[in-house]
Amino acid sequence: MTSLRRRVAQASPATARLHSPAASVGLADLAAHTGLGAARGQLAGAAVLLRTAEQLGAAQALVELDGLARRLVLCPPDLADEHLALVVETAGLDAVVTDAPDEALAPLGLPVHVLSEPTEAVPERDAERATEWLLFTSGTTGAPKMVIHSLAGLTGAIRPATTAANRVVWGTFYDIRRYGGLQILLRALTGGVSLILSDAHERPADHLVRLGALNVTHLSGTPSHWRRALMTPQMAAIAPGYVRLSGEIADQAVLDNLRRAFPSAAIGHAYASTEAGVGFEVNDGFEGFPASIVDAPGPVEMKVEDGSLRIRSTRTASAYAGDEPALADAEGFVDTGDMVELRGDRFHFAGRRNGVINVGGLKVHPEEIEAVLNRHPAVAASLVRGRKNPITGAVVTAAVTLVDPAAAETPEAQRELRASILDSCRAALPPHKAPASVQFVPSLAVTPGGKIDRAHA
């Protein structure tokens, strides 16, 4: 097993860099130098928590420690301090590596090693370890859950770019401390290409301007990220040749809007989850995925059982950390919990199994209704929820943001627009799925992972 550091060293030309709003570092420098000094010896064979204030620090720590540490736990920026002790116990941690010590680390009772600029030459090592990478699952409420990955599994879906490496500049709206962003980071590091990192404190407009100034060619984010970008005038600052969506259902409306914004770009959407790994990519411009890839032989095997997509491959996590139940079934398939429906020769995502609204005993997936709402020319994004009803148990309600908020400035304009949106839903959906009401809102909250925040809506 070749460590991440060695792979970066082999792949990176002098021009490839990681860019944050405040700093940048060359990939070759990351591979050749260390910012841990003598602490490297103390961390050999250790189980290490990576808790950084900056994404650039997280990237440096991963390159520093893969192949050296026994286990790495990549801490997402939104992990509550109150959960740190449980994480330490569950993962059996020995030390913390950080770029900014904080008071929440002291009660853990672990040695804390602080990253500095990578300037000292890395000492040669004869042997490297197959380091375990522990990642936090997304959408978890309450106590956090972690899954165990290997570098080989995490990079199994990454193929070399067809464009010359010195012309590729990746950008991402993701945070690299989550699975989706980590995939883009590893794509850049192992491919020897530059990457423009996002920053939670940076305005979307400023991020787009920075992406344009650094000549981004490949750009990745969730559909919610892209919907927000499409509403930002500074979108005109970028002209990527490849646009990628993942993390949420990519409905036809967002794919069509991106095609109009970037008529010369290749536009693809990928399916992946922290537990199941990268499943597949779709590059034909349509929502859903061809039925032919299900039950087909290959490195990723998929089947649909009881309406749920299940995946088996070398890219899946090996297990949950701690005393959680088995991640895969007896045949090695991971139940993703994503429900799909076959329509003709194509599967379409209906929504999450645990997100169903029960309307008079009939199941309603919010995502299916949102896809219809988002097709309306006035709607920029939508969120569907259930509201308690004494007769049916629940009714469907919708909150939408508008492409042009001025279109609903007056009560009369609101009534007309609301009627138009509801009529389009009734024409496309059975009566129990059509929203009973539509509320206009200035924005929809998203999670730190870039998905619509359904839990706190």
N, C-alpha and C positions, 0 to 999 in steps of 0.2 A: 504494500500500500504506500503510494507516494503522498507525502504530506502536502498540505496546501502551500506551505512556504516554497517547497521545491517546485511545485507546479507553477506558481507565480514566477519564480526565478527563470524557469524554462520558457515561459510564454511571453514575458513582458519586455517590449522595446522601451527605450529610454523615454519615449514620448507619452506612454500610457500613464494616466494619473487618476487619483480619486479627488473629486472636488466637493468641498462643502462651502457654505456661504462665507465662512471666515478663513478657510485655509485649503491647501491642496497638498498632496503627497504623491510622489512617483511610486508606481507599483514595484519597480526595480529596487527602489530604496527600502520599501517594506520588506522585500525578500532578502536584502543583503544586510540589513541593520536591525538592531533591537533597541527597544526603549525600556527593557526590563533589567538589563545588566545582570548582576549577580543573582537576582531573584529567579532567573531562568533555571538555575540548578535546584533551587528550592521547590520549583513548580513541576519538575520532572516527575511524572507518575501521579500527580495530584489530581483531585477532582475540584474544578475551579468554577466559581461564579463570575461571569463577565457582566459587570454592572457599570455602564458608562453613561455619561451625560450627553456625549456626542456620538453620532453614527460613525464618524471618522475614527474615533477611539475604539469602537466595537470592531470595525474592520481590521484595525491594527492588531487588536488582541487576538482575533481569530487566526491571523497569519502567524503571529508570535507563538501561539500555543498548540495549534493542531500538529500532531506528531510528537509533541513533547508531553502534554498533560494526558492523563488517563481519560478524563471526562471534562467536557465544557458545557456549562449551562448558560445559554444566551438569554439574558434578562431583557424583556421588552420594556419600553419606557413607561408604560402605564401600570406596571406591577405595583400594587400597593405595598408600602413598607410593612404593613401588618402581616403580610404573607411571607416575608423573607425567611423567618425562622422555620416555617414549614418546608420551604424550598430546600433550605440547608439540610434539614433532617431527611427529607424524602430522597434527595440526590446524594446524600453522604458526602457533603462538600468539605474540603480541607482548607480552601483559601479563596480570597476575592482579588480580582484584578479590576482596577477602575482607572478612569482618567480624571476623576474628581471625587475625592473622599467626602462622605457626608455622614452625619451623625447617626443615620439609620443603620450603618454598618457596625458600629461599636458593640451593640448588644449581641451580635452574632458570635463573638468570641473567636473569630478567625483572623489569621494574619491578612493584612490588606496590602497589596502591592500596587503602586501607582505607576501608570505608564508615563513615560516622558517621550520627547521627540526621538524617533528611531535614528540614532546617529552612531551607536557603537556596533562594530562588526559582529555578526552572529558567530559564535564558536561552532566549529564543525562537530557533528555528532555521527557516530558510526551506525546507530540504530534509531529507528523511528517507531512510534506506537500507532496502532489503529485507534485513534481517539474517538470516543463516543460524543456525539453532539446531542444535547437535550434542548428541545424547543418547546415553548408553551403553545398549547392548543388555542385556537381563536374562538371567540364567542363564549368563553367560559365565565360563568358567574360563580361567586363564592370562592372556595379553595381552588387554586390553580392546578391544572393538570399538565404534565410534561410527557413527551414521547421521545424515544431514543432513536436517533438516526446515525448513519455513518456518512463520511464524506463521499464515499463511492455512491451511495444511494442518493444523496442530495444533488450530485452532479450527473447522475445517470441519464437525465433527459437533455443535457446541454450538448449541443452540436456546434462545431466551429462555424463562425459567421462566414457567409459566402462572399461578403465584401472584404476587401483588404483590411487587415487589422488596423493599420494606421489611419484608416478613414472612418472607422466605427467609433462613435461616441454614444454610449448608453446613458439614458436618464431614467429616473423613476420618481413616481409620486409616493411610493411605499417607504416605510421605515425598514431598514435592512435587518432590524432585530426581530422581525416577524418573518414567517415562512416565505411569503410572496416577495418581499424585498430581499431576503437572503438569496433567493434564486437568482435575482438580477446581479447582486454583488458577486456571487460565485461565477456567474456567466462572464462578468468583466475580468475578475481575477484570473480565472483559468484560461480565458481567451486572450489575455494580454491587451485589453482595450480600456479606454478611459470610461469613467462613470461619474455622472453628476448626481450627488446625493441630495435628497430632500431635507427639509428642516421644519419641524412642527411650528416654530416661531416665525417662519417666513410667510409673508402674504402670498397667496396663489399667484397674484399678478407678478410679484417680484421673482418668484420661482420660474415662471414662464420666461420672463426677460432674461434671467440668468441661463436658462436652458438654451435660449436663442443665441446669446452672446458666446456660449461655449460650443455652438454648432452641433447640437444634439442631432443624431441620425436615427437612433432607436429609442423609443419611449414606452414605458410600461406603467400601468396603473389599473385600479379597479374601474368598473363602469361608473361608480359614483365619483371617483377622481376625474374621469373624463367628462362627465356631465358638468361638473363645476368648471373645468377648464374651458369647455365649449361656451360657457356663459361669460367668460372673461375676455375683454377686448385684447389683452396682451397675448392671446392665443396666436395672433398674427405674427408674433415674434419668432415662432418655430415653424420648421418645415421638415419634419422627420420623414425618412424613407420607409420606416417600419413602425407600426403602431400595434401595441399588444395590450390585451385586456385579460384580467383574471381576477379571482377572488369572489366574484358575484356572477349572477346570471347576466350574460351579455345579450340583451334583447335587441330585436331588429332595429328599433328606433335609434339606439346609440351607435350601432354599427353603420347605419345609413347616414347619420349626422357626421360621423368621423370620415366617411367616404366623401361627403360633400366638402368637408373642411380640408381634407388631404387627398385630392383626386389621384395623385401619383404614388401614394404610399401603399405598401402592402399592409393589410390590416388583418390581424389574427386574434383569436381568443383561445385561452388555454384553460383546461380544467385541472385543478390541483387542490389538495388539502394537506394540512400539516400531518395528518395521520397516514393518508394514502399516498402521499407524494404526487408527482406530476403524472397525470393520466394520459392526456392527449392534447393536441393543438388542432384547431379548426381554422383554415385559411381561405375558405371559399366565399366569405362575406355574408354568410347566413347564420342565424341563431340556431342553437341546438347542435347536434352532431350526427353524421351518417350512421344508420343502423348497422351498416356493414362492419364497423369496427368492434361491435359487441360480439362476443363469442369467437372472435378471430384469433388465431395463434399469433404470438409475438412476445416481445419483452414485457408488455403490459397486457394482462388478461382482464377482461371485463365481462360482467354478466348483470342482468337485471332480475332481481328476485323480490316478489311482492311490491313491485314498483320502485324499489330502491336500487341505485347504482352501486355495484360492488366491484372492488379492484384488487388484483393480486399482481405484485411485481417486486423486483429487487429494489425499487425506489421507495417502497412503503417503510414506515418506521417499524422497528423490530418489536417494540413493546411500549407500554406505558411505564413510566418510572414509579416505583413504590408499589403499593398494594392494590392498584387499580385492576379491574377485570381484564381478561385477554383482549388485545387489540384486534386480532384476526380470528376468524372461525377455524374449525378443524381443517379446512382445505386451504387455509392461508388467505382467504378473501377478507378485505376490510369493508365493512358496511359503512358507506359514506354518509348515510342519512339523507342524501339528496334524491328526491323523487323525480322520476322521468316518465314521460308518456310517449308512446310511439304514434306518430302521425305520418302516415304514408311510409316513406323510406327513411324517415329521420326521427331521432329521439329529441324531445324538447324537455328542458328542465321545468318542472312544475313548482318546486320550492322545497323547503326543508320539512322533513317528516314531523318535527316537533313544533312547526310554526303554523299548523293547520287551524283555520277558523271553522267552527262547527255551526252551520246555519241550518237549523231545523233537521239535524241529523245528516246533512250533506257536507262533505269536506270541501273547503275552499282554501287554496294556496294563495297567499297574498301576492307572491311574485308573478303569478299568471295574470292577475288583474292589473298589477303595475305595468306589465308589458303592454297591455291594451291602453292604459292611460298615457303611457309615454309616447304612443304613436300619434296622439293628438297634436296638431301643429303648435298649439299654444303652450303645451306642457313641457317643462324642462326635466323634471324629475318628480317622483311620486313615492308615497309610503301608504300602504294599506294596512288597516288594523280591524279588529273585531270590537264591536261595542255591545254590551249586554242588552238583551231584549227579552221581555217577559213571555213573548209568544214563541219566538224561534230559538231562544237561547242566546243568539248573537246576530247582529247584522254587520254588513261590510261598510266601513267608512274609509275615506281617502283624504290625505293631505297632499297638496301639489304645490310645486314652485312653478312659476311661469317664465317662459322665454322673455316676455316683455311685461313686467309688473304693471306698467301703465295701462295694459289692456283690461285691468280690473280695478281701476281707480274709483269709479262711481258705483253706487248700488245697482243701477240699471245694467252697467257693463258686467258687473259680477253675476247678476242673474242670468244674463244672456250667455256668458261664457260657461257658467256652471251647467246650464241646460244643454249646451253644445257638447260638453265633456260627458255628461251623463247619457245623452243620446248615443254617443259613439260607443260607450260601454254596453248599453242595452242592445245595440245592434250586433255586438261581437260576442256577448256572454249570455249564458243562461240567466234567468231572473234571480236565482239565489246568489249568483256571483257578482251581479252588477251592484256598484256602491249605492247605498241609500243616501249618502251625502258626500259632498266634496268641499273641503276647506282650503282656501288659498293661504299659503304661508310664505314668509320671505326666504326661508332656508330650511333644509332638513339636516339634522345632526348626523354626523358619521363617526364611527369608532376610530380609535388610533390606527386600526388596520385598514382604514379607507372604505369600510362597508357602511351601508345605511344602518344607523343605530336603532334596531327594533326593540331592544330590551328597555330603553329609556325614553321611548317615543311617547 
